[in-house]
Amino acid sequence: MESLETEAVPEQVLVLIVRDQPGTLFQISAVFSNRGISMSSIHLHEESIPCNGKPCTRLVIRFFGEDSRKKIILRLLSRLDCVLESGDSG
């Protein structure tokens, strides 16, 4: 019997600069939820980043998925008003 080799789905890392306001995490998680993607880790940095006089923070999200899904997620996140900058860690 031959063993089937399954390629592991790569872990993706996104780094976002977001507004520190109510509803931000909800909007971001909805983008993932609506596409059936589970986030494996969310890290919100405690230090505040000044952005045009408004409180902002760095959000790091890890999830498992192909590069094509990562590009789609980045495009959708960049359209949100609460996301000021989006990119990946690489």
Backbone as XML, in Angstrom:
<?xml version="1.0"?>
<chain id="A" units="angstrom">
  <residue number="1" name="MET">
    <atom name="N" x="0.839" y="-1.173" z="0.000"/>
    <atom name="CA" x="0.000" y="0.000" z="0.000"/>
    <atom name="C" x="0.884" y="1.236" z="0.000"/>
  </residue>
  <residue number="2" name="GLU">
    <atom name="N" x="0.615" y="2.141" z="-0.917"/>
    <atom name="CA" x="1.400" y="3.361" z="-1.010"/>
    <atom name="C" x="0.880" y="4.403" z="-0.033"/>
  </residue>
  <residue number="3" name="SER">
    <atom name="N" x="1.805" y="5.119" z="0.572"/>
    <atom name="CA" x="1.380" y="6.192" z="1.470"/>
    <atom name="C" x="1.159" y="7.459" z="0.652"/>
  </residue>
  <residue number="4" name="LEU">
    <atom name="N" x="0.089" y="8.119" z="0.936"/>
    <atom name="CA" x="-0.207" y="9.363" z="0.256"/>
    <atom name="C" x="0.510" y="10.503" z="0.953"/>
  </residue>
  <residue number="5" name="GLU">
    <atom name="N" x="1.255" y="11.252" z="0.185"/>
    <atom name="CA" x="1.931" y="12.412" z="0.767"/>
    <atom name="C" x="1.008" y="13.610" z="0.658"/>
  </residue>
  <residue number="6" name="THR">
    <atom name="N" x="0.721" y="14.184" z="1.777"/>
    <atom name="CA" x="-0.096" y="15.395" z="1.770"/>
    <atom name="C" x="0.788" y="16.565" z="2.139"/>
  </residue>
  <residue number="7" name="GLU">
    <atom name="N" x="0.727" y="17.562" z="1.319"/>
    <atom name="CA" x="1.515" y="18.748" z="1.609"/>
    <atom name="C" x="0.845" y="19.538" z="2.723"/>
  </residue>
  <residue number="8" name="ALA">
    <atom name="N" x="1.635" y="19.937" z="3.654"/>
    <atom name="CA" x="1.105" y="20.752" z="4.754"/>
    <atom name="C" x="0.739" y="22.133" z="4.221"/>
  </residue>
  <residue number="9" name="VAL">
    <atom name="N" x="-0.367" y="22.641" z="4.684"/>
    <atom name="CA" x="-0.786" y="23.993" z="4.308"/>
    <atom name="C" x="0.107" y="24.967" z="5.067"/>
  </residue>
  <residue number="10" name="PRO">
    <atom name="N" x="0.698" y="25.926" z="4.362"/>
    <atom name="CA" x="1.625" y="26.838" z="5.035"/>
    <atom name="C" x="0.929" y="27.789" z="5.999"/>
  </residue>
  <residue number="11" name="GLU">
    <atom name="N" x="1.671" y="28.169" z="7.038"/>
    <atom name="CA" x="1.172" y="29.173" z="7.963"/>
    <atom name="C" x="1.461" y="30.550" z="7.373"/>
  </residue>
  <residue number="12" name="GLN">
    <atom name="N" x="0.466" y="31.394" z="7.394"/>
    <atom name="CA" x="0.591" y="32.750" z="6.875"/>
    <atom name="C" x="0.574" y="33.727" z="8.045"/>
  </residue>
  <residue number="13" name="VAL">
    <atom name="N" x="1.299" y="34.819" z="7.899"/>
    <atom name="CA" x="1.349" y="35.850" z="8.936"/>
    <atom name="C" x="1.030" y="37.199" z="8.296"/>
  </residue>
  <residue number="14" name="LEU">
    <atom name="N" x="0.046" y="37.885" z="8.862"/>
    <atom name="CA" x="-0.321" y="39.221" z="8.404"/>
    <atom name="C" x="-0.039" y="40.219" z="9.515"/>
  </residue>
  <residue number="15" name="VAL">
    <atom name="N" x="0.465" y="41.381" z="9.146"/>
    <atom name="CA" x="0.714" y="42.455" z="10.102"/>
    <atom name="C" x="-0.130" y="43.648" z="9.662"/>
  </residue>
  <residue number="16" name="LEU">
    <atom name="N" x="-0.980" y="44.089" z="10.558"/>
    <atom name="CA" x="-1.888" y="45.199" z="10.261"/>
    <atom name="C" x="-1.661" y="46.345" z="11.239"/>
  </residue>
  <residue number="17" name="ILE">
    <atom name="N" x="-1.795" y="47.554" z="10.755"/>
    <atom name="CA" x="-1.888" y="48.730" z="11.618"/>
    <atom name="C" x="-3.362" y="49.117" z="11.580"/>
  </residue>
  <residue number="18" name="VAL">
    <atom name="N" x="-3.995" y="49.071" z="12.753"/>
    <atom name="CA" x="-5.440" y="49.280" z="12.818"/>
    <atom name="C" x="-5.785" y="50.379" z="13.806"/>
  </residue>
  <residue number="19" name="ARG">
    <atom name="N" x="-6.963" y="50.949" z="13.629"/>
    <atom name="CA" x="-7.474" y="51.938" z="14.585"/>
    <atom name="C" x="-7.856" y="51.221" z="15.864"/>
  </residue>
  <residue number="20" name="ASP">
    <atom name="N" x="-7.508" y="51.815" z="16.964"/>
    <atom name="CA" x="-7.850" y="51.260" z="18.280"/>
    <atom name="C" x="-9.213" y="51.806" z="18.669"/>
  </residue>
  <residue number="21" name="GLN">
    <atom name="N" x="-10.266" y="51.127" z="18.193"/>
    <atom name="CA" x="-11.633" y="51.576" z="18.442"/>
    <atom name="C" x="-12.550" y="50.361" z="18.529"/>
  </residue>
  <residue number="22" name="PRO">
    <atom name="N" x="-13.698" y="50.514" z="19.147"/>
    <atom name="CA" x="-14.637" y="49.400" z="19.244"/>
    <atom name="C" x="-15.077" y="48.917" z="17.863"/>
  </residue>
  <residue number="23" name="GLY">
    <atom name="N" x="-15.128" y="47.596" z="17.689"/>
    <atom name="CA" x="-15.594" y="47.006" z="16.443"/>
    <atom name="C" x="-14.498" y="46.617" z="15.468"/>
  </residue>
  <residue number="24" name="THR">
    <atom name="N" x="-13.266" y="47.066" z="15.704"/>
    <atom name="CA" x="-12.180" y="46.769" z="14.777"/>
    <atom name="C" x="-11.938" y="45.269" z="14.660"/>
  </residue>
  <residue number="25" name="LEU">
    <atom name="N" x="-11.789" y="44.597" z="15.784"/>
    <atom name="CA" x="-11.520" y="43.160" z="15.753"/>
    <atom name="C" x="-12.690" y="42.391" z="15.145"/>
  </residue>
  <residue number="26" name="PHE">
    <atom name="N" x="-13.915" y="42.849" z="15.396"/>
    <atom name="CA" x="-15.091" y="42.209" z="14.817"/>
    <atom name="C" x="-15.048" y="42.280" z="13.293"/>
  </residue>
  <residue number="27" name="GLN">
    <atom name="N" x="-14.752" y="43.446" z="12.752"/>
    <atom name="CA" x="-14.705" y="43.612" z="11.299"/>
    <atom name="C" x="-13.627" y="42.742" z="10.664"/>
  </residue>
  <residue number="28" name="ILE">
    <atom name="N" x="-12.473" y="42.681" z="11.305"/>
    <atom name="CA" x="-11.375" y="41.879" z="10.777"/>
    <atom name="C" x="-11.701" y="40.392" z="10.853"/>
  </residue>
  <residue number="29" name="SER">
    <atom name="N" x="-12.238" y="39.949" z="11.981"/>
    <atom name="CA" x="-12.566" y="38.526" z="12.122"/>
    <atom name="C" x="-13.683" y="38.115" z="11.172"/>
  </residue>
  <residue number="30" name="ALA">
    <atom name="N" x="-14.580" y="39.028" z="10.823"/>
    <atom name="CA" x="-15.660" y="38.721" z="9.879"/>
    <atom name="C" x="-15.107" y="38.400" z="8.494"/>
  </residue>
  <residue number="31" name="VAL">
    <atom name="N" x="-14.025" y="39.058" z="8.090"/>
    <atom name="CA" x="-13.405" y="38.773" z="6.798"/>
    <atom name="C" x="-12.941" y="37.315" z="6.759"/>
  </residue>
  <residue number="32" name="PHE">
    <atom name="N" x="-12.332" y="36.855" z="7.840"/>
    <atom name="CA" x="-11.874" y="35.472" z="7.914"/>
    <atom name="C" x="-13.058" y="34.511" z="8.009"/>
  </residue>
  <residue number="33" name="SER">
    <atom name="N" x="-14.000" y="34.814" z="8.879"/>
    <atom name="CA" x="-15.148" y="33.947" z="9.115"/>
    <atom name="C" x="-15.983" y="33.748" z="7.858"/>
  </residue>
  <residue number="34" name="ASN">
    <atom name="N" x="-16.207" y="34.807" z="7.111"/>
    <atom name="CA" x="-17.019" y="34.718" z="5.899"/>
    <atom name="C" x="-16.380" y="33.856" z="4.820"/>
  </residue>
  <residue number="35" name="ARG">
    <atom name="N" x="-15.087" y="33.576" z="4.944"/>
    <atom name="CA" x="-14.385" y="32.734" z="3.981"/>
    <atom name="C" x="-13.997" y="31.384" z="4.559"/>
  </residue>
  <residue number="36" name="GLY">
    <atom name="N" x="-14.485" y="31.094" z="5.750"/>
    <atom name="CA" x="-14.230" y="29.797" z="6.372"/>
    <atom name="C" x="-12.788" y="29.579" z="6.780"/>
  </residue>
  <residue number="37" name="ILE">
    <atom name="N" x="-12.100" y="30.659" z="7.131"/>
    <atom name="CA" x="-10.694" y="30.571" z="7.541"/>
    <atom name="C" x="-10.610" y="30.805" z="9.039"/>
  </residue>
  <residue number="38" name="SER">
    <atom name="N" x="-9.951" y="29.902" z="9.723"/>
    <atom name="CA" x="-9.776" y="30.018" z="11.159"/>
    <atom name="C" x="-8.423" y="30.661" z="11.456"/>
  </residue>
  <residue number="39" name="MET">
    <atom name="N" x="-8.427" y="31.661" z="12.304"/>
    <atom name="CA" x="-7.172" y="32.291" z="12.709"/>
    <atom name="C" x="-6.537" y="31.437" z="13.794"/>
  </residue>
  <residue number="40" name="SER">
    <atom name="N" x="-5.259" y="31.121" z="13.641"/>
    <atom name="CA" x="-4.589" y="30.295" z="14.643"/>
    <atom name="C" x="-4.018" y="31.137" z="15.778"/>
  </residue>
  <residue number="41" name="SER">
    <atom name="N" x="-3.775" y="32.434" z="15.513"/>
    <atom name="CA" x="-3.206" y="33.298" z="16.540"/>
    <atom name="C" x="-3.509" y="34.754" z="16.205"/>
  </residue>
  <residue number="42" name="ILE">
    <atom name="N" x="-3.846" y="35.510" z="17.240"/>
    <atom name="CA" x="-4.044" y="36.954" z="17.093"/>
    <atom name="C" x="-3.234" y="37.611" z="18.199"/>
  </residue>
  <residue number="43" name="HIS">
    <atom name="N" x="-2.361" y="38.524" z="17.816"/>
    <atom name="CA" x="-1.546" y="39.221" z="18.810"/>
    <atom name="C" x="-1.717" y="40.722" z="18.618"/>
  </residue>
  <residue number="44" name="LEU">
    <atom name="N" x="-2.223" y="41.365" z="19.629"/>
    <atom name="CA" x="-2.412" y="42.813" z="19.618"/>
    <atom name="C" x="-1.310" y="43.424" z="20.466"/>
  </residue>
  <residue number="45" name="HIS">
    <atom name="N" x="-0.465" y="44.224" z="19.856"/>
    <atom name="CA" x="0.629" y="44.843" z="20.591"/>
    <atom name="C" x="0.079" y="45.909" z="21.534"/>
  </residue>
  <residue number="46" name="GLU">
    <atom name="N" x="0.633" y="45.945" z="22.705"/>
    <atom name="CA" x="0.127" y="46.856" z="23.740"/>
    <atom name="C" x="0.493" y="48.310" z="23.497"/>
  </residue>
  <residue number="47" name="GLU">
    <atom name="N" x="1.633" y="48.559" z="22.866"/>
    <atom name="CA" x="2.042" y="49.950" z="22.668"/>
    <atom name="C" x="1.196" y="50.590" z="21.571"/>
  </residue>
  <residue number="48" name="SER">
    <atom name="N" x="0.792" y="51.795" z="21.820"/>
    <atom name="CA" x="-0.032" y="52.536" z="20.877"/>
    <atom name="C" x="0.862" y="53.217" z="19.849"/>
  </residue>
  <residue number="49" name="ILE">
    <atom name="N" x="0.390" y="53.266" z="18.620"/>
    <atom name="CA" x="1.114" y="53.914" z="17.526"/>
    <atom name="C" x="0.351" y="55.188" z="17.166"/>
  </residue>
  <residue number="50" name="PRO">
    <atom name="N" x="1.009" y="56.338" z="17.173"/>
    <atom name="CA" x="0.287" y="57.561" z="16.796"/>
    <atom name="C" x="0.027" y="57.605" z="15.289"/>
  </residue>
  <residue number="51" name="CYS">
    <atom name="N" x="-1.231" y="57.793" z="14.920"/>
    <atom name="CA" x="-1.617" y="57.873" z="13.511"/>
    <atom name="C" x="-2.534" y="59.072" z="13.324"/>
  </residue>
  <residue number="52" name="ASN">
    <atom name="N" x="-1.995" y="60.156" z="12.859"/>
    <atom name="CA" x="-2.782" y="61.370" z="12.636"/>
    <atom name="C" x="-3.572" y="61.772" z="13.875"/>
  </residue>
  <residue number="53" name="GLY">
    <atom name="N" x="-2.954" y="61.634" z="15.032"/>
    <atom name="CA" x="-3.591" y="62.041" z="16.273"/>
    <atom name="C" x="-4.612" y="61.064" z="16.825"/>
  </residue>
  <residue number="54" name="LYS">
    <atom name="N" x="-4.803" y="59.917" z="16.167"/>
    <atom name="CA" x="-5.762" y="58.921" z="16.646"/>
    <atom name="C" x="-5.002" y="57.691" z="17.125"/>
  </residue>
  <residue number="55" name="PRO">
    <atom name="N" x="-5.508" y="57.009" z="18.157"/>
    <atom name="CA" x="-4.810" y="55.829" z="18.660"/>
    <atom name="C" x="-4.906" y="54.659" z="17.679"/>
  </residue>
  <residue number="56" name="CYS">
    <atom name="N" x="-3.758" y="54.077" z="17.389"/>
    <atom name="CA" x="-3.669" y="52.928" z="16.498"/>
    <atom name="C" x="-2.778" y="51.879" z="17.160"/>
  </residue>
  <residue number="57" name="THR">
    <atom name="N" x="-2.863" y="50.662" z="16.669"/>
    <atom name="CA" x="-2.048" y="49.595" z="17.222"/>
    <atom name="C" x="-1.690" y="48.591" z="16.133"/>
  </residue>
  <residue number="58" name="ARG">
    <atom name="N" x="-0.686" y="47.774" z="16.417"/>
    <atom name="CA" x="-0.241" y="46.746" z="15.482"/>
    <atom name="C" x="-0.927" y="45.432" z="15.851"/>
  </residue>
  <residue number="59" name="LEU">
    <atom name="N" x="-1.493" y="44.779" z="14.851"/>
    <atom name="CA" x="-2.195" y="43.513" z="15.027"/>
    <atom name="C" x="-1.517" y="42.472" z="14.138"/>
  </residue>
  <residue number="60" name="VAL">
    <atom name="N" x="-1.092" y="41.357" z="14.736"/>
    <atom name="CA" x="-0.450" y="40.281" z="13.990"/>
    <atom name="C" x="-1.387" y="39.071" z="14.013"/>
  </residue>
  <residue number="61" name="ILE">
    <atom name="N" x="-1.737" y="38.583" z="12.827"/>
    <atom name="CA" x="-2.664" y="37.460" z="12.691"/>
    <atom name="C" x="-1.958" y="36.321" z="11.973"/>
  </residue>
  <residue number="62" name="ARG">
    <atom name="N" x="-2.089" y="35.118" z="12.528"/>
    <atom name="CA" x="-1.553" y="33.905" z="11.905"/>
    <atom name="C" x="-2.713" y="32.996" z="11.533"/>
  </residue>
  <residue number="63" name="PHE">
    <atom name="N" x="-2.608" y="32.402" z="10.349"/>
    <atom name="CA" x="-3.606" y="31.428" z="9.912"/>
    <atom name="C" x="-2.955" y="30.480" z="8.917"/>
  </residue>
  <residue number="64" name="PHE">
    <atom name="N" x="-3.595" y="29.370" z="8.679"/>
    <atom name="CA" x="-3.088" y="28.393" z="7.727"/>
    <atom name="C" x="-3.860" y="28.525" z="6.429"/>
  </residue>
  <residue number="65" name="GLY">
    <atom name="N" x="-3.148" y="28.663" z="5.330"/>
    <atom name="CA" x="-3.785" y="28.800" z="4.025"/>
    <atom name="C" x="-2.757" y="28.996" z="2.927"/>
  </residue>
  <residue number="66" name="GLU">
    <atom name="N" x="-3.216" y="28.867" z="1.730"/>
    <atom name="CA" x="-2.352" y="29.042" z="0.562"/>
    <atom name="C" x="-2.076" y="30.530" z="0.329"/>
  </residue>
  <residue number="67" name="ASP">
    <atom name="N" x="-1.038" y="30.800" z="-0.450"/>
    <atom name="CA" x="-0.674" y="32.187" z="-0.759"/>
    <atom name="C" x="-1.805" y="32.922" z="-1.464"/>
  </residue>
  <residue number="68" name="SER">
    <atom name="N" x="-2.563" y="32.208" z="-2.294"/>
    <atom name="CA" x="-3.669" y="32.844" z="-3.013"/>
    <atom name="C" x="-4.746" y="33.333" z="-2.045"/>
  </residue>
  <residue number="69" name="ARG">
    <atom name="N" x="-5.018" y="32.558" z="-1.003"/>
    <atom name="CA" x="-6.002" y="32.985" z="0.000"/>
    <atom name="C" x="-5.473" y="34.177" z="0.791"/>
  </residue>
  <residue number="70" name="LYS">
    <atom name="N" x="-4.187" y="34.177" z="1.063"/>
    <atom name="CA" x="-3.568" y="35.286" z="1.791"/>
    <atom name="C" x="-3.711" y="36.586" z="1.002"/>
  </residue>
  <residue number="71" name="LYS">
    <atom name="N" x="-3.501" y="36.525" z="-0.303"/>
    <atom name="CA" x="-3.639" y="37.719" z="-1.140"/>
    <atom name="C" x="-5.068" y="38.239" z="-1.120"/>
  </residue>
  <residue number="72" name="ILE">
    <atom name="N" x="-6.032" y="37.325" z="-1.172"/>
    <atom name="CA" x="-7.440" y="37.728" z="-1.129"/>
    <atom name="C" x="-7.763" y="38.388" z="0.204"/>
  </residue>
  <residue number="73" name="ILE">
    <atom name="N" x="-7.312" y="37.769" z="1.299"/>
    <atom name="CA" x="-7.567" y="38.311" z="2.633"/>
    <atom name="C" x="-6.938" y="39.698" z="2.773"/>
  </residue>
  <residue number="74" name="LEU">
    <atom name="N" x="-5.701" y="39.858" z="2.323"/>
    <atom name="CA" x="-5.035" y="41.166" z="2.403"/>
    <atom name="C" x="-5.805" y="42.226" z="1.623"/>
  </residue>
  <residue number="75" name="ARG">
    <atom name="N" x="-6.282" y="41.867" z="0.430"/>
    <atom name="CA" x="-7.040" y="42.816" z="-0.382"/>
    <atom name="C" x="-8.325" y="43.231" z="0.324"/>
  </residue>
  <residue number="76" name="LEU">
    <atom name="N" x="-9.027" y="42.264" z="0.907"/>
    <atom name="CA" x="-10.279" y="42.561" z="1.604"/>
    <atom name="C" x="-10.046" y="43.382" z="2.871"/>
  </residue>
  <residue number="77" name="LEU">
    <atom name="N" x="-8.996" y="43.044" z="3.622"/>
    <atom name="CA" x="-8.689" y="43.792" z="4.841"/>
    <atom name="C" x="-8.308" y="45.235" z="4.534"/>
  </residue>
  <residue number="78" name="SER">
    <atom name="N" x="-7.578" y="45.437" z="3.454"/>
    <atom name="CA" x="-7.139" y="46.797" z="3.116"/>
    <atom name="C" x="-8.316" y="47.704" z="2.770"/>
  </residue>
  <residue number="79" name="ARG">
    <atom name="N" x="-9.467" y="47.134" z="2.450"/>
    <atom name="CA" x="-10.666" y="47.917" z="2.133"/>
    <atom name="C" x="-11.423" y="48.389" z="3.382"/>
  </residue>
  <residue number="80" name="LEU">
    <atom name="N" x="-11.115" y="47.800" z="4.522"/>
    <atom name="CA" x="-11.802" y="48.175" z="5.755"/>
    <atom name="C" x="-11.312" y="49.537" z="6.240"/>
  </residue>
  <residue number="81" name="ASP">
    <atom name="N" x="-12.242" y="50.366" z="6.727"/>
    <atom name="CA" x="-11.886" y="51.689" z="7.237"/>
    <atom name="C" x="-10.981" y="51.613" z="8.466"/>
  </residue>
  <residue number="82" name="CYS">
    <atom name="N" x="-11.124" y="50.552" z="9.258"/>
    <atom name="CA" x="-10.344" y="50.427" z="10.495"/>
    <atom name="C" x="-8.902" y="49.987" z="10.241"/>
  </residue>
  <residue number="83" name="VAL">
    <atom name="N" x="-8.601" y="49.490" z="9.047"/>
    <atom name="CA" x="-7.252" y="49.026" z="8.715"/>
    <atom name="C" x="-6.533" y="50.149" z="7.973"/>
  </residue>
  <residue number="84" name="LEU">
    <atom name="N" x="-5.459" y="50.656" z="8.574"/>
    <atom name="CA" x="-4.714" y="51.762" z="7.999"/>
    <atom name="C" x="-3.570" y="51.275" z="7.113"/>
  </residue>
  <residue number="85" name="GLU">
    <atom name="N" x="-2.936" y="50.165" z="7.520"/>
    <atom name="CA" x="-1.854" y="49.566" z="6.725"/>
    <atom name="C" x="-1.997" y="48.063" z="6.832"/>
  </residue>
  <residue number="86" name="SER">
    <atom name="N" x="-1.725" y="47.370" z="5.731"/>
    <atom name="CA" x="-1.764" y="45.918" z="5.774"/>
    <atom name="C" x="-0.593" y="45.366" z="4.977"/>
  </residue>
  <residue number="87" name="GLY">
    <atom name="N" x="-0.103" y="44.245" z="5.436"/>
    <atom name="CA" x="1.006" y="43.587" z="4.760"/>
    <atom name="C" x="1.268" y="42.242" z="5.383"/>
  </residue>
  <residue number="88" name="ASP">
    <atom name="N" x="2.277" y="41.579" z="4.857"/>
    <atom name="CA" x="2.650" y="40.292" z="5.429"/>
    <atom name="C" x="4.009" y="40.427" z="6.094"/>
  </residue>
  <residue number="89" name="SER">
    <atom name="N" x="4.374" y="39.394" z="6.787"/>
    <atom name="CA" x="5.626" y="39.460" z="7.547"/>
    <atom name="C" x="6.835" y="39.171" z="6.674"/>
  </residue>
  <residue number="90" name="GLY">
    <atom name="N" x="6.640" y="38.696" z="5.499"/>
    <atom name="CA" x="7.759" y="38.297" z="4.665"/>
    <atom name="C" x="8.047" y="39.210" z="3.604"/>
  </residue>
</chain>
